[in-house]
Amino acid sequence: MTQIYIYSVIAFVTGFIAALIICLVQWIKIKKNQKSLEGFLESEKLIKERFQKENTGLHEIKEALQKEHELKIAELQALVKIMDEDILLLQKSNEETEALLQAGEPVAHTLKLKLIEANNAIARYKAQVLVK
């Protein structure tokens, strides 16, 4: 009977040690996985922060470009308005020139035409200077 008790105690201790080893191995694996997941989450946070910074930077660049384009559009609209006014002035001048011709003043008409040609030459020269 004492042998049965001894074998029972040895079996119990062996089972306890085996269970302890199994639990310890499982605990080590869990800790290892936990550290791995923490590292993965940290890297994901860093990537997310980097993307947010890049996104903010790109948004600021987009807004700056949009403001710049809006200013250019406003300048071009002002230029178109000035050109429209110039066209109206030219039409009025042409009408006055035709009225001089019809009124029988050929000298004034000729002088007016030469003035128009000179203004056109000046405008062409200014346009060439602005293009360069």
Backbone as a ProteinNet text record, in pm:
[ID]
protein_1_A
[PRIMARY]
MTQIYIYSVIAFVTGFIAALIICLVQWIKIKKNQKSLEGFLESEKLIKERFQKENTGLHEIKEALQKEHELKIAELQALVKIMDEDILLLQKSNEETEALLQAGEPVAHTLKLKLIEANNAIARYKAQVLVK
[TERTIARY]
80.6	0	85.5	193.4	282.1	339.7	358.5	407	303.5	179.9	72.3	72.7	91.9	97.6	218.8	329.9	452.7	433.9	379.5	357.7	253.1	154.7	51.5	110.6	193	256.8	350.3	428.8	521.6	441.2	331.6	248.3	187.2	142.4	83.4	186.6	305.7	411.8	453.6	469.1	506.6	399.6	273.4	162.5	160.5	184.4	186.8	300.5	418.1	533.2	505.7	446.6	414.6	312.8	210.7	109.4	172.8	262.6	332.3	416.3	486.8	569.6	480.5	369.5	277.5	221.9	181	128	234.8	358.3	467.8	497.3	497.9	522.1	410.8	287	174.8	183.8	221.4	233.1	342.9	455.5	564.8	518	445	392.4	296.6	212.1	115.8	189.4	289.7	368	438.8	494.3	563.7	467.4	349.6	247.7	201	188.2	144.9	246.8	376	479.9	478.4	458.5	453.2	336.3	219.8	103.1	121.2	185.4	210.7	303	405.1	495.8	423	335.3	257.5	165.6	97.4	8.6	86.1	204	285.8	327.4	367.8	406.9	286.8	169.9	48.9	16.1	32.7	9	104.8	232.3	331.7	299	256.7	218.9	98.2	1.2	-118.5	-81.9	5.5	49	121.3	206.5	279.7	182.5	83.7	-15	-96.5	-127.9	-202.7	-120.3	9.2	96.3	106.5	125	133.8	3.7	-106.9	-237.6	-257	-216.2	-226.9	-139.6	-18.3	72.2	16.8	-36.2	-93.7	-216.8	-294.4	-413.6	-372	-265.9	-217.4	-165.4	-93.7	-43.9	-159.8	-262.3	-379.4	-447.6	-463.1	-527.9	-445.3	-312.6	-225.7	-236.7	-234.9	-248.4	-385	-487.4	-622.2	-632	-574	-575.2	-497.7	-384.3	-303.6	-382	-450.9	-530.3	-647.6	-706.8	-817.1	-767.6	-647.8	-590.4	-563.3	-509.5	-484.2	-613.7	-717.1	-847	-900.6	-886.4	-933.5	-855.6	-724.3	-643.2	-686	-707.7	-748.2	-887.1	-976.8	-1109.5	-1099.4	-1011.3	-991.1	-932.7	-839.7	-781	-886.1	-972.8	-1080.5	-1173.6	-1201.4	-1287.7	-1223.1	-1093.1	-1021.4	-1022.8	-1002.5	-1004	-1141.9	-1246.5	-1382.2	-1403.7	-1354.9	-1367.3	-1288.5	-1168.4	-1087.9	-1157.7	-1221.8	-1295.4	-1407.8	-1477.9	-1586.5	-1532.1	-1417.8	-1355.9	-1312.9	-1258.7	-1219.4	-1339.8	-1448.8	-1570.2	-1619	-1615.7	-1658.2	-1566.9	-1436.2	-1340.8	-1362.2	-1389.1	-1416	-1541.8	-1641.5	-1765	-1738.1	-1657.3	-1623.9	-1544.3	-1453.4	-1373.1	-1462.4	-1554.6	-1648.9	-1735.8	-1771.8	-1853.3	-1774.5	-1644.7	-1561.6	-1555.2	-1543.5	-1537.5	-1668.1	-1777.7	-1908.7	-1939.6	-1879.9	-1903.3	-1823.4	-1738.3	-1663	-1533.7	-1473.8	-1345.7	-1240.3	-1188.4	-1092.7	-958.6	-916.9	-788.8	-797	-904.2	-922.3	-936.1	-1005.2	-1022.1	-887.7	-803.1	-671	-585.4	-587.9	-511.8	-561.4	-689.7	-748.5	-704	-703.3	-659.1	-512.2	-429.3	-288	-270.1	-351.1	-347	-385.7	-487.2	-530.4	-419.4	-355.2	-245.2	-129.8	-99.2	8.3	-27.8	-151.2	-195.5	-188.7	-225.4	-217.7	-72.4	18.1	159.7	212.5	172.7	214.6	160	35.6	-25.7	45.4	80.2	152.4	289	357.8	489.7	479.4	380.3	360.9	332.3	250	217.9	342.3	429.5	553.3	645.4	651.2	735.8	683	550.1	491.2	512.2	510	528.3	670.8	766.7	907.5	930.3
-117.7	0	124.7	116.6	231.8	256.5	147.1	167	240.4	212.1	279.5	427	457.1	597.5	667.7	598.4	657.8	681.8	579.4	595.7	704.6	713.7	815.9	954.6	968.7	1098.8	1133.8	1035.9	1060.4	1098.1	1028.5	1059.2	1197.3	1228.1	1359.9	1469.3	1452.4	1553.2	1563.7	1451.8	1452.3	1521.9	1493.7	1560.1	1708.9	1742	1883.2	1956.6	1895.9	1957.9	1969.2	1863.9	1867.6	1978.3	1989.9	2094.3	2231.3	2243.8	2370.8	2408.5	2313.1	2339.1	2380.3	2310.3	2343.7	2485.1	2517.4	2652.5	2758.4	2728.1	2823.5	2847.3	2739.9	2754.6	2836.6	2810.6	2887.5	3034.3	3058.8	3196.4	3271.3	3202.8	3264.4	3298.1	3207.7	3233.1	3351.7	3358.9	3470.1	3602	3606.1	3728.7	3770.8	3670.7	3697.6	3756.3	3697.3	3748.5	3888.4	3910.4	4041.6	4148.8	4119.3	4215.2	4239.9	4134.8	4148.7	4238	4216	4297	4442.2	4463.2	4600.1	4672.7	4602.4	4661	4693.2	4602.2	4624.4	4745	4754.6	4868.3	4999.2	4997.3	5118.5	5162.2	5065.1	5100.7	5152.8	5097.1	5146.1	5288	5318.1	5454	5552.6	5513.6	5600.7	5625.3	5520.5	5534.4	5626.6	5608.5	5693.6	5840	5866.4	6003.8	6063.6	5983.4	6031.6	6066.9	5981.2	6008.8	6133.5	6152.7	6272.5	6398.2	6393.9	6508.3	6535.4	6429.7	6446	6501.9	6451.4	6497.5	6645.2	6685.6	6825.8	6913	6867.9	6942.7	6956.9	6848	6851.8	6942	6940.5	7026.6	7174	7206.5	7344.6	7387	7297	7326.9	7348.6	7263.7	7276.3	7411	7450.7	7579	7695.2	7687.1	7794.4	7804.5	7689.4	7690.4	7742.4	7705.5	7750.9	7902.9	7957.4	8103.3	8172.5	8113.2	8170.5	8171.2	8061.9	8054.1	8152.1	8167.5	8263.1	8405.3	8437.7	8569.8	8588.8	8485	8493.7	8511.1	8439.1	8451.4	8593.4	8649.1	8786.2	8884.8	8865.3	8952.6	8941.2	8817.8	8797.7	8854.5	8843.8	8902.8	9054.9	9114.1	9259.2	9297.3	9216	9241.2	9230	9131	9115.1	9236.2	9283.3	9401	9522.3	9542	9652.7	9637.7	9514.9	9490.6	9520	9483.7	9514.1	9664.8	9736.9	9882.6	9941.7	9885.2	9932.9	9907.1	9792.2	9760.5	9860	9892.4	9991.3	10128	10164.8	10292.1	10291.7	10178	10167.8	10176.2	10111.6	10119.8	10263.7	10333.2	10472.4	10556.9	10532.4	10607	10579.3	10454.2	10419	10489.2	10494.8	10563.6	10713	10772.5	10914.4	10936.6	10842.3	10854.1	10846.3	10753.2	10741.1	10865.2	10921.4	11043.7	11159.2	11166.4	11270.9	11256.1	11131.6	11107.7	11146.5	11110.9	11142	11291.5	11359.6	11502.8	11582.4	11517	11585.5	11644.2	11585.9	11633.9	11525.6	11513.1	11406.5	11424.1	11545.9	11568.4	11515.1	11549.4	11501.2	11349.5	11297.7	11152.8	11084.8	11138.3	11081.2	11086.6	11199.8	11212.3	11113.1	11097.7	11004.2	10860.7	10822.1	10688.1	10666.6	10769.7	10757.4	10743.1	10814.5	10802	10661.5	10606.7	10469.7	10370.4	10386.7	10298.1	10309.4	10430.9	10450.4	10383.3	10399.3	10333.6	10182.4	10130.3	9985.4	9937.3	10014.5	9977.4	9979	10078.9	10086.1	9966.4	9932.3	9818.3	9688.4	9669.9	9549.2	9542.8	9657.4	9661	9626.8	9681.6	9651.7	9502.9	9447.2	9303.9	9219	9257.5	9181.5	9192.7	9309.1	9328.5	9246.3	9242.7	9166.1	9016.4	8968.4	8825.4	8783.6	8868	8834.1	8839.4
0	0	0	68.6	69.1	-69.1	-144.1	-280.4	-364.6	-343	-417.7	-382.9	-254.5	-214.1	-275.1	-275.7	-331.1	-481.4	-549.7	-694.3	-721.9	-638.2	-654.9	-636.3	-533.8	-507.7	-622.1	-668.5	-779.9	-904.8	-932.2	-1049.1	-1035.4	-911.9	-888.1	-909.3	-852.6	-866.8	-1011.9	-1081.9	-1223.5	-1305	-1279.9	-1350.7	-1321.1	-1192.4	-1153.8	-1225.1	-1229.7	-1296.8	-1446.7	-1507.4	-1650.1	-1677.1	-1593.7	-1610.2	-1593.2	-1495.6	-1472.2	-1594	-1651.8	-1771.1	-1888.8	-1907.8	-2017.2	-1998.7	-1877.2	-1849.5	-1870.5	-1826.9	-1843.7	-1991.7	-2070.7	-2215.6	-2279.5	-2242.9	-2296.5	-2255.4	-2132.1	-2082.6	-2158.9	-2185.6	-2261.7	-2403.2	-2467.8	-2602.7	-2602.7	-2500.2	-2491	-2474.9	-2390.3	-2368.9	-2497.9	-2568.2	-2694	-2797.3	-2808.5	-2901.1	-2860.4	-2731	-2681.9	-2720.1	-2702.4	-2739.3	-2890.3	-2964.7	-3110.6	-3152.1	-3091.4	-3122.6	-3079.4	-2964.5	-2918.9	-3016.4	-3064.5	-3163.5	-3292.8	-3336.1	-3457.5	-3440.9	-3327.1	-3302.7	-3298.3	-3238.6	-3232.7	-3373.3	-3455.8	-3592.9	-3670.8	-3649.4	-3716.8	-3672.3	-3544.7	-3495.3	-3561	-3572.3	-3634.1	-3781.8	-3849.7	-3990.6	-4003.2	-3914.3	-3917.3	-3893.9	-3797.8	-3769.9	-3890	-3953.6	-4070.8	-4183.2	-4206.8	-4311.3	-4278.4	-4151.9	-4114.1	-4139.2	-4107	-4132.4	-4282.4	-4361.4	-4506.6	-4561.5	-4510.8	-4557	-4524.6	-4404.9	-4365.5	-4455.8	-4481.2	-4568.8	-4709.1	-4762.7	-4896.9	-4901.1	-4795.5	-4790.5	-4789.6	-4714.1	-4711.1	-4848.3	-4914.5	-5049.4	-5144.9	-5134.3	-5221.3	-5199.7	-5074.5	-5045.6	-5098.3	-5084	-5134.3	-5286	-5353.6	-5498.8	-5541.8	-5466.7	-5500.1	-5485.2	-5378.4	-5359.7	-5471.8	-5508.7	-5616.7	-5747.9	-5776.5	-5899.1	-5895	-5778.3	-5766.5	-5791.7	-5742.3	-5768.7	-5918	-5982.4	-6126.3	-6203.4	-6161.7	-6228.1	-6212.1	-6092.6	-6069.7	-6157	-6166.5	-6251.8	-6397.7	-6442.2	-6581.4	-6608.4	-6512.2	-6529.5	-6538.6	-6458	-6465.7	-6601.9	-6651.8	-6782.9	-6893.3	-6883.4	-6981.7	-6977.6	-6858.4	-6844.4	-6911.3	-6886.9	-6949.7	-7101.3	-7149.2	-7294.1	-7352.3	-7281.6	-7327.9	-7336.7	-7236.3	-7238.1	-7355	-7380.1	-7492.7	-7625.6	-7635.7	-7759.1	-7779.5	-7673.4	-7685.1	-7726.6	-7668.5	-7706.7	-7853.5	-7898.5	-8039.3	-8132	-8092.3	-8174.4	-8182.6	-8069.4	-8067.4	-8155	-8144.4	-8225.9	-8374.2	-8409.1	-8549.1	-8599.5	-8514.8	-8553.8	-8575.2	-8487.5	-8503.8	-8631.8	-8661.8	-8783.5	-8906.6	-8907	-9019.7	-9030.5	-8916.3	-8917.9	-8978.1	-8951.8	-9011.5	-9162.9	-9208.9	-9353.3	-9419	-9356.4	-9413	-9404	-9307.3	-9292.1	-9394.1	-9468.5	-9572.4	-9523	-9423.3	-9372.7	-9395.6	-9515.7	-9546.6	-9475.6	-9448.4	-9380.7	-9237.1	-9167.1	-9030.5	-9029.5	-9131.2	-9142.9	-9160.7	-9247	-9271.8	-9145.9	-9077.6	-8953.5	-8847	-8840.9	-8743.9	-8775	-8903.6	-8943.4	-8908.2	-8931.1	-8896.7	-8745.4	-8667.5	-8522.3	-8478.6	-8542.2	-8509.7	-8542	-8658.4	-8697.1	-8597.8	-8554.3	-8456.9	-8324.5	-8280.5	-8156.2	-8169	-8285.4	-8307.7	-8303.3	-8362.9	-8360.5	-8217.3	-8139.5	-7998.8	-7921.3	-7945.1	-7875	-7910.6	-8039.6	-8080.9	-8012.5	-8007.3	-7945.1	-7796.4	-7727.8	-7584	-7564.6	-7654	-7643	-7662.1	-7755.4	-7776.9	-7656.6	-7595.6	-7477.5	-7360.5	-7343.6	-7234.2	-7253.4	-7376.4	-7403.5	-7370.8	-7398.9	-7372.7	-7225.7
[MASK]
++++++++++++++++++++++++++++++++++++++++++++++++++++++++++++++++++++++++++++++++++++++++++++++++++++++++++++++++++++++++++++++++++++

